[in-house]
Amino acid sequence: QVQLVESGGGLVQAGGSLRLSCAASGRTFSDNVMAWFRQAPGKEREFVAISWSGGRTTYADSVKGRFTISRDNAKNTVYLRMSTLKPEDTAVYYCAASTATSGAAWYYPRQYDYWGQGTQVTVSS
């Protein structure tokens, strides 16, 4: 059974930092795309960052320069380092993994087969 388990969320003041972790079990994802999404109350789930299988990364414009996605394939874990946090970053953050090797919807939830349960990040002003 494949599981993704996020951790590291919490309450932080604006300008602060947090690091989220997502540990995968049940299969390895070293050759697959892994990503972070977030969902604020009343809003749709939105793309935050992607870690491509070859090591390249892509970010949403809203987090570029502030967030860093990385992975440790030996630990089957992906991370999201968030710095200079803003109140508008408040959301439930989800990690996701895709088994697809091609596609055109990488920035949309429908491309991903596995999801974590989510971790709350709250940024106070």
Backbone atoms as SQL, in Angstrom:
CREATE TABLE atoms (id INTEGER PRIMARY KEY, chain TEXT, resi INTEGER, resn TEXT, atom TEXT, x REAL, y REAL, z REAL);
INSERT INTO atoms VALUES
  (1, 'A', 1, 'GLN', 'N', 0.843, -1.196, 0.000),
  (2, 'A', 1, 'GLN', 'CA', 0.000, 0.000, 0.000),
  (3, 'A', 1, 'GLN', 'C', 0.881, 1.249, 0.000),
  (4, 'A', 2, 'VAL', 'N', 0.652, 2.101, -0.972),
  (5, 'A', 2, 'VAL', 'CA', 1.447, 3.320, -1.087),
  (6, 'A', 2, 'VAL', 'C', 0.885, 4.385, -0.155),
  (7, 'A', 3, 'GLN', 'N', 1.776, 5.019, 0.574),
  (8, 'A', 3, 'GLN', 'CA', 1.366, 6.116, 1.460),
  (9, 'A', 3, 'GLN', 'C', 2.345, 7.273, 1.322),
  (10, 'A', 4, 'LEU', 'N', 1.792, 8.483, 1.370),
  (11, 'A', 4, 'LEU', 'CA', 2.584, 9.704, 1.466),
  (12, 'A', 4, 'LEU', 'C', 2.173, 10.382, 2.765),
  (13, 'A', 5, 'VAL', 'N', 3.148, 10.688, 3.599),
  (14, 'A', 5, 'VAL', 'CA', 2.847, 11.284, 4.895),
  (15, 'A', 5, 'VAL', 'C', 3.617, 12.590, 5.034),
  (16, 'A', 6, 'GLU', 'N', 2.863, 13.693, 5.124),
  (17, 'A', 6, 'GLU', 'CA', 3.487, 15.011, 5.282),
  (18, 'A', 6, 'GLU', 'C', 3.674, 15.337, 6.753),
  (19, 'A', 7, 'SER', 'N', 4.646, 16.185, 7.013),
  (20, 'A', 7, 'SER', 'CA', 4.869, 16.709, 8.350),
  (21, 'A', 7, 'SER', 'C', 5.569, 18.052, 8.236),
  (22, 'A', 8, 'GLY', 'N', 5.581, 18.802, 9.346),
  (23, 'A', 8, 'GLY', 'CA', 6.337, 20.045, 9.383),
  (24, 'A', 8, 'GLY', 'C', 5.520, 21.310, 9.324),
  (25, 'A', 9, 'GLY', 'N', 4.212, 21.185, 9.157),
  (26, 'A', 9, 'GLY', 'CA', 3.391, 22.382, 9.133),
  (27, 'A', 9, 'GLY', 'C', 3.270, 23.006, 10.520),
  (28, 'A', 10, 'GLY', 'N', 2.651, 24.178, 10.553),
  (29, 'A', 10, 'GLY', 'CA', 2.468, 24.849, 11.830),
  (30, 'A', 10, 'GLY', 'C', 2.120, 26.306, 11.663),
  (31, 'A', 11, 'LEU', 'N', 2.204, 27.024, 12.757),
  (32, 'A', 11, 'LEU', 'CA', 1.916, 28.459, 12.790),
  (33, 'A', 11, 'LEU', 'C', 3.235, 29.225, 12.817),
  (34, 'A', 12, 'VAL', 'N', 3.359, 30.193, 11.924),
  (35, 'A', 12, 'VAL', 'CA', 4.583, 30.976, 11.852),
  (36, 'A', 12, 'VAL', 'C', 4.226, 32.427, 11.546),
  (37, 'A', 13, 'GLN', 'N', 5.043, 33.344, 11.995),
  (38, 'A', 13, 'GLN', 'CA', 4.818, 34.755, 11.693),
  (39, 'A', 13, 'GLN', 'C', 5.278, 35.075, 10.276),
  (40, 'A', 14, 'ALA', 'N', 4.689, 36.095, 9.723),
  (41, 'A', 14, 'ALA', 'CA', 5.105, 36.544, 8.392),
  (42, 'A', 14, 'ALA', 'C', 6.605, 36.832, 8.388),
  (43, 'A', 15, 'GLY', 'N', 7.248, 36.390, 7.325),
  (44, 'A', 15, 'GLY', 'CA', 8.688, 36.535, 7.222),
  (45, 'A', 15, 'GLY', 'C', 9.464, 35.328, 7.723),
  (46, 'A', 16, 'GLY', 'N', 8.770, 34.420, 8.380),
  (47, 'A', 16, 'GLY', 'CA', 9.407, 33.240, 8.932),
  (48, 'A', 16, 'GLY', 'C', 9.576, 32.124, 7.915),
  (49, 'A', 17, 'SER', 'N', 10.055, 30.989, 8.419),
  (50, 'A', 17, 'SER', 'CA', 10.352, 29.846, 7.559),
  (51, 'A', 17, 'SER', 'C', 9.800, 28.566, 8.156),
  (52, 'A', 18, 'LEU', 'N', 9.533, 27.624, 7.271),
  (53, 'A', 18, 'LEU', 'CA', 9.139, 26.274, 7.664),
  (54, 'A', 18, 'LEU', 'C', 9.698, 25.304, 6.642),
  (55, 'A', 19, 'ARG', 'N', 9.906, 24.070, 7.071),
  (56, 'A', 19, 'ARG', 'CA', 10.263, 23.026, 6.127),
  (57, 'A', 19, 'ARG', 'C', 9.277, 21.872, 6.253),
  (58, 'A', 20, 'LEU', 'N', 8.624, 21.576, 5.148),
  (59, 'A', 20, 'LEU', 'CA', 7.698, 20.456, 5.094),
  (60, 'A', 20, 'LEU', 'C', 8.420, 19.224, 4.574),
  (61, 'A', 21, 'SER', 'N', 8.022, 18.075, 5.088),
  (62, 'A', 21, 'SER', 'CA', 8.557, 16.804, 4.617),
  (63, 'A', 21, 'SER', 'C', 7.417, 15.916, 4.151),
  (64, 'A', 22, 'CYS', 'N', 7.712, 15.066, 3.190),
  (65, 'A', 22, 'CYS', 'CA', 6.736, 14.100, 2.696),
  (66, 'A', 22, 'CYS', 'C', 7.462, 12.782, 2.511),
  (67, 'A', 23, 'ALA', 'N', 7.164, 11.838, 3.378),
  (68, 'A', 23, 'ALA', 'CA', 7.812, 10.529, 3.327),
  (69, 'A', 23, 'ALA', 'C', 6.906, 9.540, 2.611),
  (70, 'A', 24, 'ALA', 'N', 7.441, 8.883, 1.608),
  (71, 'A', 24, 'ALA', 'CA', 6.697, 7.909, 0.834),
  (72, 'A', 24, 'ALA', 'C', 7.050, 6.500, 1.283),
  (73, 'A', 25, 'SER', 'N', 6.066, 5.636, 1.254),
  (74, 'A', 25, 'SER', 'CA', 6.287, 4.222, 1.563),
  (75, 'A', 25, 'SER', 'C', 5.444, 3.377, 0.629),
  (76, 'A', 26, 'GLY', 'N', 5.809, 2.141, 0.462),
  (77, 'A', 26, 'GLY', 'CA', 5.068, 1.227, -0.394),
  (78, 'A', 26, 'GLY', 'C', 5.634, 1.092, -1.786),
  (79, 'A', 27, 'ARG', 'N', 6.349, 2.094, -2.247),
  (80, 'A', 27, 'ARG', 'CA', 7.062, 2.034, -3.514),
  (81, 'A', 27, 'ARG', 'C', 8.028, 3.217, -3.548),
  (82, 'A', 28, 'THR', 'N', 8.987, 3.146, -4.448),
  (83, 'A', 28, 'THR', 'CA', 9.922, 4.252, -4.578),
  (84, 'A', 28, 'THR', 'C', 9.459, 5.179, -5.701),
  (85, 'A', 29, 'PHE', 'N', 9.798, 6.458, -5.550),
  (86, 'A', 29, 'PHE', 'CA', 9.402, 7.458, -6.542),
  (87, 'A', 29, 'PHE', 'C', 10.611, 8.182, -7.124),
  (88, 'A', 30, 'SER', 'N', 11.790, 7.577, -7.041),
  (89, 'A', 30, 'SER', 'CA', 12.995, 8.249, -7.512),
  (90, 'A', 30, 'SER', 'C', 12.949, 8.541, -9.003),
  (91, 'A', 31, 'ASP', 'N', 12.199, 7.764, -9.747),
  (92, 'A', 31, 'ASP', 'CA', 12.098, 7.979, -11.192),
  (93, 'A', 31, 'ASP', 'C', 10.803, 8.671, -11.597),
  (94, 'A', 32, 'ASN', 'N', 10.107, 9.232, -10.627),
  (95, 'A', 32, 'ASN', 'CA', 8.812, 9.831, -10.890),
  (96, 'A', 32, 'ASN', 'C', 8.777, 11.295, -10.475),
  (97, 'A', 33, 'VAL', 'N', 7.790, 11.974, -10.987),
  (98, 'A', 33, 'VAL', 'CA', 7.558, 13.358, -10.627),
  (99, 'A', 33, 'VAL', 'C', 6.859, 13.410, -9.269),
  (100, 'A', 34, 'MET', 'N', 7.380, 14.272, -8.408),
  (101, 'A', 34, 'MET', 'CA', 6.712, 14.549, -7.141),
  (102, 'A', 34, 'MET', 'C', 6.487, 16.050, -7.044),
  (103, 'A', 35, 'ALA', 'N', 5.433, 16.423, -6.338),
  (104, 'A', 35, 'ALA', 'CA', 5.054, 17.831, -6.327),
  (105, 'A', 35, 'ALA', 'C', 4.410, 18.214, -5.009),
  (106, 'A', 36, 'TRP', 'N', 4.339, 19.508, -4.809),
  (107, 'A', 36, 'TRP', 'CA', 3.587, 20.074, -3.691),
  (108, 'A', 36, 'TRP', 'C', 2.465, 20.942, -4.263),
  (109, 'A', 37, 'PHE', 'N', 1.297, 20.801, -3.663),
  (110, 'A', 37, 'PHE', 'CA', 0.155, 21.643, -3.957),
  (111, 'A', 37, 'PHE', 'C', -0.315, 22.244, -2.635),
  (112, 'A', 38, 'ARG', 'N', -1.184, 23.230, -2.730),
  (113, 'A', 38, 'ARG', 'CA', -1.782, 23.788, -1.518),
  (114, 'A', 38, 'ARG', 'C', -3.216, 24.181, -1.800),
  (115, 'A', 39, 'GLN', 'N', -3.992, 24.228, -0.736),
  (116, 'A', 39, 'GLN', 'CA', -5.399, 24.594, -0.867),
  (117, 'A', 39, 'GLN', 'C', -5.799, 25.465, 0.306),
  (118, 'A', 40, 'ALA', 'N', -6.182, 26.688, -0.015),
  (119, 'A', 40, 'ALA', 'CA', -6.672, 27.622, 0.992),
  (120, 'A', 40, 'ALA', 'C', -8.183, 27.482, 1.101),
  (121, 'A', 41, 'PRO', 'N', -8.769, 27.890, 2.211),
  (122, 'A', 41, 'PRO', 'CA', -10.226, 27.770, 2.386),
  (123, 'A', 41, 'PRO', 'C', -10.979, 28.464, 1.266),
  (124, 'A', 42, 'GLY', 'N', -11.934, 27.750, 0.693),
  (125, 'A', 42, 'GLY', 'CA', -12.757, 28.323, -0.356),
  (126, 'A', 42, 'GLY', 'C', -12.099, 28.424, -1.712),
  (127, 'A', 43, 'LYS', 'N', -10.897, 27.895, -1.825),
  (128, 'A', 43, 'LYS', 'CA', -10.179, 27.974, -3.097),
  (129, 'A', 43, 'LYS', 'C', -9.843, 26.582, -3.623),
  (130, 'A', 44, 'GLU', 'N', -9.533, 26.524, -4.902),
  (131, 'A', 44, 'GLU', 'CA', -9.136, 25.253, -5.493),
  (132, 'A', 44, 'GLU', 'C', -7.695, 24.915, -5.107),
  (133, 'A', 45, 'ARG', 'N', -7.409, 23.628, -5.192),
  (134, 'A', 45, 'ARG', 'CA', -6.034, 23.190, -4.932),
  (135, 'A', 45, 'ARG', 'C', -5.139, 23.721, -6.048),
  (136, 'A', 46, 'GLU', 'N', -4.001, 24.309, -5.661),
  (137, 'A', 46, 'GLU', 'CA', -3.131, 24.927, -6.650),
  (138, 'A', 46, 'GLU', 'C', -1.713, 24.384, -6.566),
  (139, 'A', 47, 'PHE', 'N', -1.075, 24.393, -7.707),
  (140, 'A', 47, 'PHE', 'CA', 0.303, 23.941, -7.839),
  (141, 'A', 47, 'PHE', 'C', 1.248, 24.873, -7.101),
  (142, 'A', 48, 'VAL', 'N', 2.242, 24.298, -6.438),
  (143, 'A', 48, 'VAL', 'CA', 3.260, 25.078, -5.746),
  (144, 'A', 48, 'VAL', 'C', 4.644, 24.813, -6.349),
  (145, 'A', 49, 'ALA', 'N', 5.033, 23.536, -6.400),
  (146, 'A', 49, 'ALA', 'CA', 6.383, 23.208, -6.879),
  (147, 'A', 49, 'ALA', 'C', 6.431, 21.768, -7.354),
  (148, 'A', 50, 'ILE', 'N', 7.315, 21.517, -8.319),
  (149, 'A', 50, 'ILE', 'CA', 7.529, 20.182, -8.866),
  (150, 'A', 50, 'ILE', 'C', 8.993, 19.819, -8.773),
  (151, 'A', 51, 'SER', 'N', 9.252, 18.562, -8.420),
  (152, 'A', 51, 'SER', 'CA', 10.584, 17.974, -8.510),
  (153, 'A', 51, 'SER', 'C', 10.522, 16.915, -9.601),
  (154, 'A', 52, 'TRP', 'N', 11.147, 17.230, -10.738),
  (155, 'A', 52, 'TRP', 'CA', 11.137, 16.298, -11.856),
  (156, 'A', 52, 'TRP', 'C', 12.108, 15.157, -11.583),
  (157, 'A', 53, 'SER', 'N', 11.911, 14.051, -12.247),
  (158, 'A', 53, 'SER', 'CA', 12.730, 12.870, -11.977),
  (159, 'A', 53, 'SER', 'C', 14.203, 13.110, -12.280),
  (160, 'A', 54, 'GLY', 'N', 14.508, 14.004, -13.198),
  (161, 'A', 54, 'GLY', 'CA', 15.901, 14.257, -13.548),
  (162, 'A', 54, 'GLY', 'C', 16.593, 15.273, -12.664),
  (163, 'A', 55, 'GLY', 'N', 15.872, 15.799, -11.673),
  (164, 'A', 55, 'GLY', 'CA', 16.458, 16.749, -10.744),
  (165, 'A', 55, 'GLY', 'C', 16.054, 18.184, -10.957),
  (166, 'A', 56, 'ARG', 'N', 15.480, 18.471, -12.097),
  (167, 'A', 56, 'ARG', 'CA', 15.022, 19.838, -12.365),
  (168, 'A', 56, 'ARG', 'C', 13.821, 20.164, -11.490),
  (169, 'A', 57, 'THR', 'N', 13.640, 21.458, -11.216),
  (170, 'A', 57, 'THR', 'CA', 12.512, 21.896, -10.402),
  (171, 'A', 57, 'THR', 'C', 11.771, 23.026, -11.105),
  (172, 'A', 58, 'THR', 'N', 10.492, 23.150, -10.782),
  (173, 'A', 58, 'THR', 'CA', 9.648, 24.215, -11.319),
  (174, 'A', 58, 'THR', 'C', 8.776, 24.746, -10.198),
  (175, 'A', 59, 'TYR', 'N', 8.558, 26.062, -10.208),
  (176, 'A', 59, 'TYR', 'CA', 7.795, 26.701, -9.141),
  (177, 'A', 59, 'TYR', 'C', 6.681, 27.565, -9.694),
  (178, 'A', 60, 'ALA', 'N', 5.628, 27.681, -8.904),
  (179, 'A', 60, 'ALA', 'CA', 4.598, 28.663, -9.209),
  (180, 'A', 60, 'ALA', 'C', 5.204, 30.055, -9.044),
  (181, 'A', 61, 'ASP', 'N', 4.735, 31.006, -9.830),
  (182, 'A', 61, 'ASP', 'CA', 5.273, 32.362, -9.755),
  (183, 'A', 61, 'ASP', 'C', 5.137, 32.946, -8.353),
  (184, 'A', 62, 'SER', 'N', 4.069, 32.585, -7.666),
  (185, 'A', 62, 'SER', 'CA', 3.786, 33.165, -6.355),
  (186, 'A', 62, 'SER', 'C', 4.792, 32.753, -5.286),
  (187, 'A', 63, 'VAL', 'N', 5.546, 31.677, -5.529),
  (188, 'A', 63, 'VAL', 'CA', 6.493, 31.194, -4.512),
  (189, 'A', 63, 'VAL', 'C', 7.935, 31.205, -5.004),
  (190, 'A', 64, 'LYS', 'N', 8.136, 31.538, -6.268),
  (191, 'A', 64, 'LYS', 'CA', 9.474, 31.509, -6.850),
  (192, 'A', 64, 'LYS', 'C', 10.401, 32.432, -6.078),
  (193, 'A', 65, 'GLY', 'N', 11.573, 31.911, -5.739),
  (194, 'A', 65, 'GLY', 'CA', 12.541, 32.691, -4.986),
  (195, 'A', 65, 'GLY', 'C', 12.375, 32.594, -3.477),
  (196, 'A', 66, 'ARG', 'N', 11.259, 32.046, -3.044),
  (197, 'A', 66, 'ARG', 'CA', 11.010, 31.907, -1.593),
  (198, 'A', 66, 'ARG', 'C', 10.938, 30.449, -1.159),
  (199, 'A', 67, 'PHE', 'N', 10.457, 29.582, -2.038),
  (200, 'A', 67, 'PHE', 'CA', 10.304, 28.165, -1.709),
  (201, 'A', 67, 'PHE', 'C', 11.324, 27.346, -2.486),
  (202, 'A', 68, 'THR', 'N', 11.748, 26.236, -1.880),
  (203, 'A', 68, 'THR', 'CA', 12.677, 25.315, -2.537),
  (204, 'A', 68, 'THR', 'C', 12.200, 23.886, -2.328),
  (205, 'A', 69, 'ILE', 'N', 12.001, 23.179, -3.425),
  (206, 'A', 69, 'ILE', 'CA', 11.643, 21.765, -3.355),
  (207, 'A', 69, 'ILE', 'C', 12.909, 20.942, -3.554),
  (208, 'A', 70, 'SER', 'N', 13.013, 19.875, -2.788),
  (209, 'A', 70, 'SER', 'CA', 14.159, 18.982, -2.927),
  (210, 'A', 70, 'SER', 'C', 13.712, 17.579, -2.557),
  (211, 'A', 71, 'ARG', 'N', 14.535, 16.617, -2.906),
  (212, 'A', 71, 'ARG', 'CA', 14.192, 15.254, -2.554),
  (213, 'A', 71, 'ARG', 'C', 15.434, 14.490, -2.159),
  (214, 'A', 72, 'ASP', 'N', 15.211, 13.500, -1.299),
  (215, 'A', 72, 'ASP', 'CA', 16.257, 12.566, -0.896),
  (216, 'A', 72, 'ASP', 'C', 15.766, 11.190, -1.316),
  (217, 'A', 73, 'ASN', 'N', 16.265, 10.711, -2.441),
  (218, 'A', 73, 'ASN', 'CA', 15.776, 9.441, -2.969),
  (219, 'A', 73, 'ASN', 'C', 16.126, 8.265, -2.064),
  (220, 'A', 74, 'ALA', 'N', 17.214, 8.372, -1.345),
  (221, 'A', 74, 'ALA', 'CA', 17.591, 7.293, -0.427),
  (222, 'A', 74, 'ALA', 'C', 16.557, 7.138, 0.683),
  (223, 'A', 75, 'LYS', 'N', 15.947, 8.261, 1.048),
  (224, 'A', 75, 'LYS', 'CA', 14.928, 8.236, 2.096),
  (225, 'A', 75, 'LYS', 'C', 13.517, 8.217, 1.525),
  (226, 'A', 76, 'ASN', 'N', 13.422, 8.270, 0.191),
  (227, 'A', 76, 'ASN', 'CA', 12.108, 8.290, -0.468),
  (228, 'A', 76, 'ASN', 'C', 11.262, 9.437, 0.080),
  (229, 'A', 77, 'THR', 'N', 11.896, 10.604, 0.211),
  (230, 'A', 77, 'THR', 'CA', 11.270, 11.757, 0.852),
  (231, 'A', 77, 'THR', 'C', 11.477, 13.003, 0.005),
  (232, 'A', 78, 'VAL', 'N', 10.438, 13.822, -0.066),
  (233, 'A', 78, 'VAL', 'CA', 10.525, 15.109, -0.740),
  (234, 'A', 78, 'VAL', 'C', 10.265, 16.207, 0.286),
  (235, 'A', 79, 'TYR', 'N', 10.938, 17.323, 0.116),
  (236, 'A', 79, 'TYR', 'CA', 10.864, 18.427, 1.070),
  (237, 'A', 79, 'TYR', 'C', 10.392, 19.698, 0.378),
  (238, 'A', 80, 'LEU', 'N', 9.846, 20.597, 1.177),
  (239, 'A', 80, 'LEU', 'CA', 9.531, 21.933, 0.687),
  (240, 'A', 80, 'LEU', 'C', 10.014, 22.922, 1.739),
  (241, 'A', 81, 'ARG', 'N', 11.067, 23.624, 1.402),
  (242, 'A', 81, 'ARG', 'CA', 11.589, 24.656, 2.285),
  (243, 'A', 81, 'ARG', 'C', 10.903, 25.969, 1.916),
  (244, 'A', 82, 'MET', 'N', 10.236, 26.574, 2.884),
  (245, 'A', 82, 'MET', 'CA', 9.483, 27.799, 2.644),
  (246, 'A', 82, 'MET', 'C', 10.091, 28.926, 3.477),
  (247, 'A', 83, 'SER', 'N', 10.466, 29.986, 2.808),
  (248, 'A', 83, 'SER', 'CA', 11.066, 31.131, 3.477),
  (249, 'A', 83, 'SER', 'C', 10.277, 32.387, 3.145),
  (250, 'A', 84, 'THR', 'N', 10.529, 33.429, 3.915),
  (251, 'A', 84, 'THR', 'CA', 9.853, 34.713, 3.719),
  (252, 'A', 84, 'THR', 'C', 8.357, 34.492, 3.545),
  (253, 'A', 85, 'LEU', 'N', 7.789, 33.757, 4.465),
  (254, 'A', 85, 'LEU', 'CA', 6.382, 33.394, 4.356),
  (255, 'A', 85, 'LEU', 'C', 5.479, 34.608, 4.489),
  (256, 'A', 86, 'LYS', 'N', 4.369, 34.554, 3.764),
  (257, 'A', 86, 'LYS', 'CA', 3.389, 35.630, 3.756),
  (258, 'A', 86, 'LYS', 'C', 2.044, 35.085, 4.223),
  (259, 'A', 87, 'PRO', 'N', 1.171, 35.948, 4.729),
  (260, 'A', 87, 'PRO', 'CA', -0.151, 35.466, 5.141),
  (261, 'A', 87, 'PRO', 'C', -0.898, 34.745, 4.015),
  (262, 'A', 88, 'GLU', 'N', -0.675, 35.154, 2.788),
  (263, 'A', 88, 'GLU', 'CA', -1.367, 34.499, 1.666),
  (264, 'A', 88, 'GLU', 'C', -0.820, 33.108, 1.366),
  (265, 'A', 89, 'ASP', 'N', 0.235, 32.689, 2.034),
  (266, 'A', 89, 'ASP', 'CA', 0.726, 31.320, 1.912),
  (267, 'A', 89, 'ASP', 'C', -0.054, 30.365, 2.817),
  (268, 'A', 90, 'THR', 'N', -0.923, 30.908, 3.648),
  (269, 'A', 90, 'THR', 'CA', -1.720, 30.069, 4.544),
  (270, 'A', 90, 'THR', 'C', -2.587, 29.116, 3.742),
  (271, 'A', 91, 'ALA', 'N', -2.465, 27.823, 4.033),
  (272, 'A', 91, 'ALA', 'CA', -3.191, 26.794, 3.291),
  (273, 'A', 91, 'ALA', 'C', -2.868, 25.433, 3.894),
  (274, 'A', 92, 'VAL', 'N', -3.598, 24.435, 3.443),
  (275, 'A', 92, 'VAL', 'CA', -3.195, 23.050, 3.685),
  (276, 'A', 92, 'VAL', 'C', -2.291, 22.651, 2.527),
  (277, 'A', 93, 'TYR', 'N', -1.129, 22.155, 2.863),
  (278, 'A', 93, 'TYR', 'CA', -0.138, 21.765, 1.857),
  (279, 'A', 93, 'TYR', 'C', -0.161, 20.250, 1.690),
  (280, 'A', 94, 'TYR', 'N', -0.199, 19.821, 0.417),
  (281, 'A', 94, 'TYR', 'CA', -0.254, 18.411, 0.076),
  (282, 'A', 94, 'TYR', 'C', 0.940, 18.028, -0.792),
  (283, 'A', 95, 'CYS', 'N', 1.522, 16.884, -0.518),
  (284, 'A', 95, 'CYS', 'CA', 2.485, 16.357, -1.487),
  (285, 'A', 95, 'CYS', 'C', 1.774, 15.337, -2.354),
  (286, 'A', 96, 'ALA', 'N', 2.299, 15.168, -3.551),
  (287, 'A', 96, 'ALA', 'CA', 1.681, 14.292, -4.530),
  (288, 'A', 96, 'ALA', 'C', 2.760, 13.607, -5.357),
  (289, 'A', 97, 'ALA', 'N', 2.430, 12.417, -5.839),
  (290, 'A', 97, 'ALA', 'CA', 3.350, 11.662, -6.682),
  (291, 'A', 97, 'ALA', 'C', 2.600, 11.121, -7.888),
  (292, 'A', 98, 'SER', 'N', 3.272, 11.145, -9.008),
  (293, 'A', 98, 'SER', 'CA', 2.672, 10.651, -10.242),
  (294, 'A', 98, 'SER', 'C', 3.426, 9.431, -10.743),
  (295, 'A', 99, 'THR', 'N', 2.692, 8.448, -11.240),
  (296, 'A', 99, 'THR', 'CA', 3.329, 7.279, -11.848),
  (297, 'A', 99, 'THR', 'C', 3.487, 7.458, -13.356),
  (298, 'A', 100, 'ALA', 'N', 2.958, 8.538, -13.884),
  (299, 'A', 100, 'ALA', 'CA', 3.040, 8.779, -15.324),
  (300, 'A', 100, 'ALA', 'C', 4.458, 9.176, -15.714),
  (301, 'A', 101, 'THR', 'N', 4.830, 8.831, -16.935),
  (302, 'A', 101, 'THR', 'CA', 6.137, 9.215, -17.460),
  (303, 'A', 101, 'THR', 'C', 6.017, 10.275, -18.542),
  (304, 'A', 102, 'SER', 'N', 4.792, 10.619, -18.858),
  (305, 'A', 102, 'SER', 'CA', 4.555, 11.701, -19.793),
  (306, 'A', 102, 'SER', 'C', 3.202, 12.302, -19.474),
  (307, 'A', 103, 'GLY', 'N', 2.961, 13.468, -20.002),
  (308, 'A', 103, 'GLY', 'CA', 1.692, 14.128, -19.754),
  (309, 'A', 103, 'GLY', 'C', 1.803, 15.613, -19.957),
  (310, 'A', 104, 'ALA', 'N', 0.665, 16.254, -19.925),
  (311, 'A', 104, 'ALA', 'CA', 0.646, 17.695, -20.153),
  (312, 'A', 104, 'ALA', 'C', -0.012, 18.446, -19.017),
  (313, 'A', 105, 'ALA', 'N', -0.338, 17.747, -17.949),
  (314, 'A', 105, 'ALA', 'CA', -1.117, 18.372, -16.871),
  (315, 'A', 105, 'ALA', 'C', -0.361, 18.365, -15.559),
  (316, 'A', 106, 'TRP', 'N', 0.940, 18.490, -15.620),
  (317, 'A', 106, 'TRP', 'CA', 1.749, 18.384, -14.417),
  (318, 'A', 106, 'TRP', 'C', 1.428, 19.440, -13.371),
  (319, 'A', 107, 'TYR', 'N', 0.816, 20.537, -13.781),
  (320, 'A', 107, 'TYR', 'CA', 0.515, 21.605, -12.834),
  (321, 'A', 107, 'TYR', 'C', -0.913, 21.521, -12.307),
  (322, 'A', 108, 'TYR', 'N', -1.550, 20.360, -12.551),
  (323, 'A', 108, 'TYR', 'CA', -2.920, 20.162, -12.120),
  (324, 'A', 108, 'TYR', 'C', -3.026, 18.888, -11.293),
  (325, 'A', 109, 'PRO', 'N', -3.897, 18.896, -10.302),
  (326, 'A', 109, 'PRO', 'CA', -4.010, 17.729, -9.423),
  (327, 'A', 109, 'PRO', 'C', -4.321, 16.421, -10.163),
  (328, 'A', 110, 'ARG', 'N', -5.034, 16.486, -11.262),
  (329, 'A', 110, 'ARG', 'CA', -5.471, 15.269, -11.932),
  (330, 'A', 110, 'ARG', 'C', -4.307, 14.435, -12.487),
  (331, 'A', 111, 'GLN', 'N', -3.129, 15.019, -12.569),
  (332, 'A', 111, 'GLN', 'CA', -1.979, 14.287, -13.097),
  (333, 'A', 111, 'GLN', 'C', -1.386, 13.330, -12.056),
  (334, 'A', 112, 'TYR', 'N', -1.786, 13.445, -10.820),
  (335, 'A', 112, 'TYR', 'CA', -1.120, 12.744, -9.726),
  (336, 'A', 112, 'TYR', 'C', -1.978, 11.614, -9.178),
  (337, 'A', 113, 'ASP', 'N', -1.291, 10.502, -8.897),
  (338, 'A', 113, 'ASP', 'CA', -1.981, 9.282, -8.478),
  (339, 'A', 113, 'ASP', 'C', -2.042, 9.134, -6.956),
  (340, 'A', 114, 'TYR', 'N', -1.056, 9.674, -6.270),
  (341, 'A', 114, 'TYR', 'CA', -0.979, 9.490, -4.824),
  (342, 'A', 114, 'TYR', 'C', -0.872, 10.842, -4.140),
  (343, 'A', 115, 'TRP', 'N', -1.557, 10.939, -3.001),
  (344, 'A', 115, 'TRP', 'CA', -1.607, 12.185, -2.240),
  (345, 'A', 115, 'TRP', 'C', -1.401, 11.915, -0.762),
  (346, 'A', 116, 'GLY', 'N', -0.761, 12.860, -0.111),
  (347, 'A', 116, 'GLY', 'CA', -0.691, 12.813, 1.333),
  (348, 'A', 116, 'GLY', 'C', -1.966, 13.360, 1.956),
  (349, 'A', 117, 'GLN', 'N', -2.021, 13.330, 3.259),
  (350, 'A', 117, 'GLN', 'CA', -3.224, 13.764, 3.974),
  (351, 'A', 117, 'GLN', 'C', -3.265, 15.282, 4.150),
  (352, 'A', 118, 'GLY', 'N', -2.148, 15.930, 3.915),
  (353, 'A', 118, 'GLY', 'CA', -2.085, 17.386, 4.044),
  (354, 'A', 118, 'GLY', 'C', -1.554, 17.824, 5.399),
  (355, 'A', 119, 'THR', 'N', -0.894, 18.965, 5.400),
  (356, 'A', 119, 'THR', 'CA', -0.404, 19.564, 6.636),
  (357, 'A', 119, 'THR', 'C', -0.722, 21.057, 6.605),
  (358, 'A', 120, 'GLN', 'N', -1.253, 21.565, 7.698),
  (359, 'A', 120, 'GLN', 'CA', -1.689, 22.962, 7.751),
  (360, 'A', 120, 'GLN', 'C', -0.508, 23.895, 7.967),
  (361, 'A', 121, 'VAL', 'N', -0.446, 24.921, 7.157),
  (362, 'A', 121, 'VAL', 'CA', 0.513, 26.010, 7.338),
  (363, 'A', 121, 'VAL', 'C', -0.276, 27.295, 7.526),
  (364, 'A', 122, 'THR', 'N', -0.047, 27.960, 8.641),
  (365, 'A', 122, 'THR', 'CA', -0.730, 29.215, 8.929),
  (366, 'A', 122, 'THR', 'C', 0.312, 30.300, 9.166),
  (367, 'A', 123, 'VAL', 'N', 0.206, 31.367, 8.395),
  (368, 'A', 123, 'VAL', 'CA', 1.153, 32.482, 8.507),
  (369, 'A', 123, 'VAL', 'C', 0.397, 33.683, 9.058),
  (370, 'A', 124, 'SER', 'N', 0.810, 34.148, 10.211),
  (371, 'A', 124, 'SER', 'CA', 0.144, 35.294, 10.834),
  (372, 'A', 124, 'SER', 'C', 0.841, 36.595, 10.436),
  (373, 'A', 125, 'SER', 'N', 0.058, 37.641, 10.348),
  (374, 'A', 125, 'SER', 'CA', 0.609, 38.945, 9.936),
  (375, 'A', 125, 'SER', 'C', 1.082, 39.758, 11.126);
